[in-house]
Amino acid sequence: MLTLENRELRIELLDPVADAARQGTRYCWGGYIWQVHDQKSGPLVSGPEWPEAKPTGFNGQGLPESFRHRSRDGRPLTWRGREGIGIGIGILAVDEAGNVTLAEPCQWTIATQPGRMIFRTAQSAAGFSYELTRTIELADRTVRSINEVTSRGEAPFEMQWFAHPFFALGTDALGLRAELPAGAAIPENPGFATVNGVLTYKRRFVGGDDGQFVIMSVRPHQALHAVVRGAGIPSVDFETNFAPDECPVWGNRATFSIEPYRKLTLAPQQSLNWKTVYRFGG
């Protein structure tokens, strides 16, 4: 794995080549933060299968990000027939059973500078062409993930991106306290409760497949800011510099996630950049 480190934190990132076996067709390969270690207290992020050492590529762990090639309901986004492109993943195909497979991974260049690691890739397939730069920065107890994507094709294309941070819950998931963004609301559901803007679990979840997923409504034109606390785990301030177009929340026995989405159409030669910021308490 690749590493960024200072006196406070150590970040482990998946190497797009050496760690290919841990990847899949869901999350972006370059800049994939696998773990954030507090130099004194240990791991700060987990995953749906935690503490499994080799989770499936679909579930993963850490602070992954995804450029969707299909919408959640299965609608094709970056496909032409049976060929597709996964931004930051590679050229995709559909096998005879209807499963999405990786036909050709994208190639990355990686530059390391003091306090940051920069991942760059570009690829063309299925009528789509793009360039992507992902920068991961570490300063004191703050981790920043910065994206810049540019369309190099001749036609606009629909892009959906989301962050899927897996915040660790520590020894007792019922200790979760998530301070939601101002004005946010959670629909009635059997897994989460909200009182005065603070989300907690209503019950214990059993096994990795038992969890709760809901869409959190957020104020339009307002950047995301939430604070997540777990039993025995330092708090983390989670922020974006953009207003989410959609924001699911999800949790199970091991982890809790807030998933800010960007949904837009990228015009030919248009570039877009944005960032997510994690400030880990001491």
PyMOL commands that set and color helices and strands:
alter all, ss='L'
color gray80, all
select helices_A, chain A and resi 20-22+173-175
alter helices_A, ss='H'
color red, helices_A
select strands_A, chain A and resi 2-5+9-13+33-38+42-43+65-68+79-80+83-86+90-94+100-105+109-113+116-125+128-139+142-151+157-163+167-168+177-179+192-195+198-201+212-215+225-230+233-240+248-251+255-258+261-266+271-280
alter strands_A, ss='S'
color yellow, strands_A
deselect
rebuild
show_as cartoon
